[in-house]
């Protein structure tokens, strides 16, 4: 077998492979003999078909099967011989039609994994967040928990921000009603920014039974192109004004959050405990993100497009699952451009993290695995049962071991970098969606 390798770009290789004629002919002959033993041809008993007839009837098909097998096997031999590391499926092009007594030549074009020479993070600065939980944070979270269990009650008063109004409405543009602009018995919390800007503000001060025309402008980037940037009038009728009734801090409320005894003190202790775990996880996540960004900044690499395409499909599948699009949904309906940047970052980071693990010969440390398991289990009523379940489930345990190994990578890189502690609040770190 003769092999020549051509570098067509930074990561693309074009490999030409020539297989000796005798190797092809020997394989074809052996396959024909095997075919002759099994072939069923009218006028001949099984196993008694003359070779001339076998070659005439099956020769071309047998040769093509042999050539396909030869290309698969010799491609693997060639990349192993040349110490190439293909990324993705190669594009294989057979040469001229092979005939008996002639060597067979084919080419394979593919991308290879980049060769990575890791650079230290000693010149990179990583901002590590630090935060503490104060009494105000605790009170705010308890208030949020009470709001989660709040009920609405009709009130004989003018609506204020934070109240809920039940309304009927219909929208008009230039005096004409438009599709999707009508609703009846709609519950709207004023100040929730559920409707287009300006709509909710104009309902502040209204009372049950009152009708009011709401004048608004659809944003220029509104998702419905036929409405974007246009002025509209919504004719509204307020059916009811409801105020939020927060539950009392009592045993009934505490039990809804898993606190069966101990009263308010136990409830506050449990809430603070959960906040502490939430904050710890948020700090770990933010630190990991900062470390990985520094790793990518210090080690810019080009990655195979085949890996990016594969990761785009992974992200498409995740999106389809997230939005419950069904098992039969064709993920190709989701535009690839939505995920290309994220996919590229994921591939780059995956290759770099893999190289850190390989370079430092890291393996999941059992102590780190146990710490993560115990930490995770504390959010359940019977932590030890959760730990035991994970330890007896190989697939679940591998996930925890993967998280432990990732944490070890972060710790290793953090020890190299210049670390700057940055003060953050609990809300900034643990509850960013509310910011």
C-alpha positions in Angstrom: 0.0 0.0 0.0 1.3 3.4 -1.0 0.1 6.5 0.8 0.7 10.2 0.1 -0.7 13.0 2.3 -1.4 16.5 1.1 -2.2 19.4 3.5 -4.9 21.4 1.8 -5.6 23.7 4.7 -4.7 24.1 8.3 -6.8 21.1 9.3 -7.8 19.5 6.1 -5.9 16.6 4.6 -6.2 14.8 1.3 -4.8 11.3 1.4 -4.1 9.3 -1.7 -3.9 5.5 -1.2 -2.8 2.9 -3.8 -3.5 -0.7 -3.2 -1.5 -3.4 -5.2 -3.4 -5.2 -7.9 -2.7 -8.7 -6.5 -4.3 -7.7 -3.2 -7.5 -6.7 -5.0 -7.5 -9.7 -7.4 -6.9 -12.2 -4.6 -9.8 -10.8 -2.6 -12.1 -10.8 -5.7 -11.1 -14.4 -6.5 -11.8 -15.6 -3.0 -15.2 -13.8 -2.9 -16.2 -15.3 -6.3 -15.3 -18.8 -5.1 -17.5 -18.2 -2.1 -20.3 -16.9 -4.3 -20.0 -20.0 -6.6 -20.7 -22.3 -3.6 -23.9 -20.4 -2.7 -25.2 -19.1 -6.0 -28.5 -20.3 -7.4 -28.5 -20.2 -11.2 -31.3 -21.8 -13.3 -30.0 -24.9 -15.0 -27.2 -25.6 -12.5 -27.2 -27.5 -9.2 -26.1 -25.4 -6.1 -22.3 -25.4 -5.9 -21.9 -26.7 -9.5 -22.2 -23.3 -11.3 -19.2 -22.9 -13.7 -16.8 -20.1 -12.6 -17.2 -18.5 -16.1 -20.9 -18.1 -15.4 -20.3 -16.8 -11.8 -17.9 -14.2 -13.1 -20.3 -13.1 -15.8 -23.3 -12.9 -13.5 -21.7 -11.7 -10.3 -18.2 -10.5 -11.1 -18.9 -6.7 -11.3 -20.9 -6.7 -8.1 -18.4 -8.7 -6.3 -15.5 -6.4 -7.4 -17.5 -3.3 -6.2 -18.1 -5.0 -2.8 -14.4 -5.8 -2.5 -13.4 -2.3 -3.5 -15.8 -0.8 -0.9 -14.3 -3.0 1.8 -10.8 -2.3 0.7 -11.4 1.5 0.8 -12.8 1.3 4.4 -10.0 -1.0 5.7 -7.1 0.7 3.9 -8.3 4.2 5.0 -8.0 3.1 8.6 -4.6 1.5 7.9 -3.4 4.7 6.2 -4.4 7.2 8.9 -2.9 4.9 11.5 0.4 4.6 9.5 0.6 8.4 8.9 -0.5 9.1 12.6 -3.4 11.2 11.5 -6.4 11.9 13.8 -9.5 12.3 11.6 -12.4 14.5 12.8 -15.7 13.5 11.2 -16.5 11.2 8.3 -14.0 11.3 5.3 -15.1 12.1 1.7 -13.8 9.1 -0.3 -13.4 9.3 -4.0 -12.4 6.1 -5.9 -10.1 6.6 -8.9 -10.6 5.1 -12.3 -12.6 1.9 -12.7 -10.4 -0.9 -11.4 -9.8 -3.9 -13.6 -8.0 -7.2 -13.0 -4.2 -6.9 -12.9 -4.2 -3.1 -12.2 -3.6 -1.4 -8.8 -6.5 0.5 -7.2 -6.2 4.1 -6.2 -8.5 6.2 -4.2 -8.4 9.5 -2.2 -9.9 10.5 1.2 -10.4 14.1 2.2 -11.1 14.9 5.8 -10.3 17.2 8.7 -8.0 16.4 11.5 -8.0 17.4 15.2 -5.8 20.3 15.9 -2.5 19.8 17.6 -2.7 21.7 20.8 0.2 23.1 22.8 -1.4 24.3 26.0 -0.3 27.7 27.2 -0.3 28.5 30.9 -2.8 30.9 32.4 -0.1 32.7 34.4 -0.5 35.9 32.4 -4.4 35.7 32.5 -6.5 37.4 35.2 -9.5 35.5 36.4 -12.2 37.4 38.4 -13.6 35.1 41.1 -16.8 36.3 42.7 -17.2 36.4 46.5 -20.5 37.0 48.3 -22.2 36.5 51.7 -25.8 36.2 52.7 -27.1 39.0 54.8 -30.4 39.4 56.7 -31.8 41.6 53.9 -31.2 38.8 51.4 -33.0 36.3 53.7 -36.0 38.6 54.1 -36.3 39.3 50.4 -36.2 35.6 49.6 -38.8 34.8 52.2 -41.0 37.5 50.7 -40.6 35.9 47.3 -41.6 32.5 48.7 -44.7 34.0 50.2 -45.5 35.6 46.8 -45.2 32.1 45.2 -48.1 31.0 47.5 -50.1 34.2 47.3 -53.7 34.3 46.3 -55.7 37.1 44.5 -58.8 38.7 46.0 -61.1 41.2 44.5 -60.8 44.8 45.8 -63.0 47.8 45.6 -60.2 50.3 44.7 -58.2 51.8 41.9 -55.6 49.5 40.5 -52.0 50.0 41.5 -48.7 48.6 40.2 -48.5 45.1 41.6 -52.2 44.5 41.4 -53.9 42.1 39.0 -56.6 43.4 36.7 -58.9 41.1 34.7 -59.7 42.8 31.4 -61.4 42.4 28.0 -59.6 44.2 25.2 -59.5 44.6 21.4 -56.7 46.3 19.4 -57.2 48.6 16.4 -54.7 50.1 13.9 -56.1 53.0 11.8 -59.6 52.1 13.0 -59.3 48.4 11.9 -59.1 45.5 14.3 -56.1 43.2 13.7 -55.6 39.5 14.2 -54.4 38.5 17.6 -55.3 41.8 19.2 -58.4 40.6 21.1 -58.8 39.0 24.5 -61.5 38.3 27.1 -61.1 37.6 30.8 -57.4 38.2 30.7 -55.6 38.4 34.0 -52.7 40.9 33.9 -50.4 41.9 36.7 -49.6 45.6 36.4 -45.8 46.1 36.3 -45.1 42.6 35.1 -44.1 43.9 31.6 -46.2 41.2 30.0 -47.7 43.5 27.4 -46.0 46.0 25.1 -44.4 49.1 26.7 -47.0 51.7 28.0 -50.0 49.4 28.1 -49.9 48.4 31.8 -49.0 51.9 33.0 -52.2 53.3 31.5 -54.3 50.8 33.5 -52.9 52.1 36.8 -55.7 54.1 38.5 -58.6 52.2 36.7 -61.4 50.6 38.7 -63.7 47.6 38.1 -66.3 48.3 35.5 -64.3 51.1 33.9 -63.6 51.3 30.1 -60.5 52.9 28.8 -58.7 53.4 25.5 -55.0 52.5 25.7 -52.8 54.2 23.1 -49.5 52.5 22.5 -46.8 52.0 19.8 -45.6 48.5 18.9 -41.8 48.3 19.1 -39.9 48.5 15.9 -38.5 45.1 16.5 -41.8 43.5 17.4 -42.0 39.8 16.4 -45.1 40.3 14.2 -43.7 42.3 11.2 -47.2 43.6 10.2 -47.5 45.3 13.6 -43.9 46.5 14.2 -43.5 50.2 14.7 -47.2 51.0 14.3 -49.5 53.0 16.6 -52.5 51.2 18.0 -55.5 51.8 20.3 -56.7 49.0 22.6 -60.3 49.4 23.8 -60.2 47.9 27.3 -62.8 47.1 29.9 -61.6 46.4 33.5 -63.7 43.5 34.9 -62.1 43.3 38.4 -59.2 44.7 40.3 -57.4 42.1 42.5 -54.9 42.6 45.2 -52.3 40.0 46.3 -53.0 38.3 49.6 -49.8 37.0 51.0 -49.9 33.9 53.3 -49.0 34.3 57.0 -45.8 33.0 58.3 -47.3 30.0 60.0 -47.0 26.2 60.2 -49.3 25.7 57.2 -46.9 27.8 55.0 -43.7 26.2 56.5 -45.0 22.7 55.8 -45.4 23.6 52.1 -41.7 24.1 52.0 -40.9 20.8 53.8 -40.5 22.2 57.4 -42.9 20.1 59.5 -41.8 21.2 63.0 -39.7 23.9 64.7 -41.8 26.9 63.6 -40.5 30.1 62.1 -37.0 29.6 63.4 -36.6 26.2 61.7 -38.1 27.7 58.5 -35.6 30.5 58.4 -32.8 28.1 59.1 -33.9 25.9 56.3 -34.2 28.8 53.9 -30.8 30.1 54.8 -29.3 26.6 54.3 -30.8 26.4 50.8 -29.5 29.9 50.0 -26.0 28.9 51.1 -26.1 25.9 48.8 -27.5 28.0 46.0 -24.8 30.6 46.5 -22.0 28.1 46.6 -23.2 26.6 43.3 -23.5 30.0 41.7 -20.0 31.0 42.8 -18.6 27.7 41.5 -20.4 28.2 38.1 -19.3 31.8 37.7 -15.7 30.9 38.6 -15.7 28.0 36.1 -17.0 30.2 33.4 -14.3 32.8 34.0 -11.6 30.2 34.1 -12.8 28.6 30.9 -13.0 32.0 29.2 -9.4 32.6 30.2 -8.4 29.2 28.9 -9.9 29.9 25.5 -8.3 33.4 25.4 -4.8 32.0 26.1 -5.2 29.1 23.7 -6.9 30.3 20.4 -7.3 27.2 18.2 -9.0 26.4 14.9 -11.4 23.5 15.1 -12.8 21.1 12.5 -16.1 22.2 10.9 -17.3 18.7 11.1 -17.2 18.9 14.9 -19.0 22.2 14.9 -21.8 20.8 12.6 -22.2 17.8 15.0 -22.4 20.1 18.0 -25.0 22.3 16.2 -27.1 19.2 15.8 -26.7 18.3 19.5 -27.9 21.8 20.4 -30.8 21.5 18.0 -31.9 18.3 19.7 -31.6 19.9 23.1 -33.8 22.8 21.9 -36.4 20.4 20.5 -36.5 18.5 23.8 -36.7 21.7 25.8 -39.7 22.9 23.8 -41.4 19.5 23.7 -41.4 19.4 19.9 -41.9 15.6 19.8 -39.7 12.6 18.9 -40.6 12.8 15.2 -39.6 16.5 14.9 -37.0 17.2 12.2 -34.3 19.2 13.9 -33.1 20.6 10.5 -36.2 22.9 10.7 -34.3 24.8 13.4 -31.9 27.3 11.7 -28.3 26.2 12.3 -27.1 29.8 12.5 -28.9 30.1 15.9 -26.3 27.7 17.4 -23.1 28.1 15.4 -21.3 30.5 17.8 -22.3 28.5 20.8 -21.4 25.2 19.1 -17.9 26.5 18.1 -17.3 27.7 21.7 -18.4 24.3 23.0 -16.1 22.4 20.6 -13.1 24.7 21.4 -13.6 24.4 25.1 -14.2 20.6 24.9 -10.9 20.1 23.1 -8.9 22.4 25.5 -10.4 20.8 28.6 -9.6 17.4 27.2 -6.0 18.5 26.6 -5.7 19.8 30.2 -6.9 16.4 31.5 -4.5 14.5 29.2 -1.6 16.8 29.9 -2.0 16.6 33.6 -3.1 13.0 33.7 -6.2 13.9 35.7 -8.7 11.3 36.9 -11.9 11.9 38.9 -10.8 12.2 42.5 -13.0 10.1 44.8 -13.0 12.7 47.5 -14.3 15.3 45.0 -16.9 12.9 43.7 -18.1 12.2 47.3 -18.2 15.9 48.1 -20.3 16.6 45.1 -22.6 13.7 45.8 -23.2 14.7 49.4 -23.7 18.3 48.5 -26.3 17.4 45.9 -28.1 14.9 48.2 -28.6 17.6 50.9 -31.5 19.0 48.9 -33.5 15.8 49.4 -35.3 14.6 52.5 -33.2 11.4 52.7 -29.7 12.3 51.5 -28.1 8.9 52.1 -30.6 7.1 49.9 -29.8 9.5 47.1 -26.0 8.9 47.6 -26.6 5.1 47.6 -28.8 5.3 44.5 -26.1 7.2 42.5 -23.3 4.8 43.7 -25.3 1.8 42.5 -26.2 3.4 39.1 -23.1 3.4 36.8 -24.6 5.9 34.3 -25.6 8.4 37.0 -22.3 8.0 38.8 -20.4 8.7 35.6 -22.2 12.1 35.4 -21.0 13.0 38.9 -17.5 11.8 38.1 -17.5 14.0 35.0 -18.5 17.0 37.1 -15.8 16.2 39.6 -13.1 15.9 36.8 -14.3 19.3 35.4 -14.0 20.8 38.9 -10.5 19.5 39.1 -9.6 21.1 35.8 -11.0 24.4 37.1 -8.9 24.1 40.3 -5.8 23.3 38.3 -6.2 26.3 36.0 -7.2 28.6 38.8 -3.9 27.8 40.5 -2.0 29.0 37.5 -3.9 32.3 36.9 -3.8 35.7 38.5 -7.0 35.6 40.6 -8.9 38.7 41.6 -11.7 38.4 44.1 -14.7 40.6 43.1 -17.5 41.3 45.7 -21.0 40.4 44.5 -24.4 40.3 46.2 -26.4 37.2 46.7 -29.0 38.4 44.2 -26.4 39.2 41.5 -25.0 35.7 41.7 -27.7 33.3 42.8 -30.8 35.1 41.3 -29.5 36.7 38.0 -32.9 36.3 36.2 -34.4 38.8 38.6 -31.8 41.5 37.8 
